[in-house]
Amino acid sequence: MEAFFISTGIVALAEMGDKTQLLSLLLAARFRRPVPIILGILVATLLNHAFAGALGSWLTSLVGKDVLRWILGLSFLAMAAWTMIPDKLDDVDAKPARFGIFGATAVAFFLAEMGDKTQVATIALAAKYAAFIPVVAGTTLGMMLANVPAVFIGSRIMHVVSLKLVHGIAAAIFAILGVLTLLNVGNLL
């Protein structure tokens, strides 16, 4: 359960103000049909994070525990720094022409998540906890917790939540995980 809860919390916080959350706002404003947008986000996130979780699980079988501890510790510290860098939406075309709203959302989200901090976090968390299903379920839930309100509430959410504070909390969690992993506190690996 620890892997699930930490994965959910970290990704939900890291996703605040992320380009995929901005993409959620864009899609909601453009299409005004929340159900296919939310389903597209869910499918894209499940596919993307399942791939990332599998990569993280594979990584644990590839390297020894000491090497993995250093890779993960440094990765979590890098994620802490990366979380503090504001994200912006790249040019993502949100036209539903060929695949409809669901398809446009799924494709745009899948592509936007490639190499994104939440995908990297999923790889690291899956490697750290060696718990594929809890990590993928947790990171997917975290994505949905951050993006579904953006679809329903739209840009109003950005006026209520201090993104600097949320990013600071997420960065602190990543930094704590990095330090604890590097110090091998509680034999986390």
Beta strands, then each sheet from edge to edge (+ up, - down):
end
